[in-house]
Amino acid sequence: KNQVEQSPQSLIILEGKNCTLQCNYTVSPFSNLRWYKQDTGRGPVSLTIMTFSENTKSNGRYTATLDADTKQSSLHITASQLSDSASYICVVSHHYNTDKLIFGTGTRLQVFP
Amino acid sequence: DAGVIQSPRHEVTEMGQEVTLRCKPISGHNSLFWYRQTMMRGLELLIYFNNNVPIDDSGMPEDRFSAKMPNASFSTLKIQPSEPRDSAVYFCASTKSSGQNNEQFFGPGTRLTVL
C-alpha cells in the first residue's frame, strides 16, 4: 500500500474557481510534508514545506494545511488560473531519514477558461 | 543560476543497448538524487549521494542499473543492458545539504524510450 495517497486523481475546474486537493499519509514518524507542482514535461517544483508542528503555510494563491494527528494534508488553490494546470504531488519524509522522500502519485489538475 | 542540468532530454534506444544519463547539480549543492517517474508508480528514488558518496541505492531496480558521482559537479546513471520496461522519465535533483526542510531542486528530466 502506498504510504502517501492523494485524491482526487484528476480534477477539472473553470478559471477563477477555487479547489482543494487532499493527501493522506501513513509515514510515521514523519519529519515534513511538501507539496510540489509539476508542469507537463518539466521537473517538480516545490510549493510548500511544512514540519509536523506547522498547521498551515501559504505561497501566493496556494495554501497548504496539515493535521499531524489525522495524518492529512490539503492544498487549496484560490482563484485558479490557466497556468495552474499541472500535477500536484504530496511528498512526505520520514523522521529518521529526511533525505528519502516518499511521493504520492499526484492529482492532475486542469483549469479551463 | 542554471539550475540542475540533465542530458540528454530525450533518448530512444533499442533493447539491449547501453544508456547513460547525465546530471550536473546546482553549484554548491552537496546532495544529489536520481529518480524515475512512470504513470503507474509515480516518482521513485533510485539512489542518492552525499558529498559524492552513495548513501542509499536500495531503490535501484537491479544490477543493470548503476550510478556514479566522480566529482561534486557531475553524476551519471547507466543502464546496461536496457529493457523496454526501463522506459520512463528520469529526474536528477540536488539540495544544499541533507537534512530537514532542505528543498530538493529537480532537473528537467530525461525521457527514455527503450524499443
Interface residues (C-beta under 8 A of the other chain):
Chain A: S31 N32 R34 G41 R42 G43 P44 V45 S46 I49 T51 I89 S93 N97 T98 D99 K100 L101 F103 G104 T105 G106
Chain B: V4 S31 F33 R41 G42 L43 E44 L45 Y48 N50 I55 D56 F91 A93 T95 S98 G99 Q100 N101 N102 E103 Q104 F105 F106 G107 P108 G109
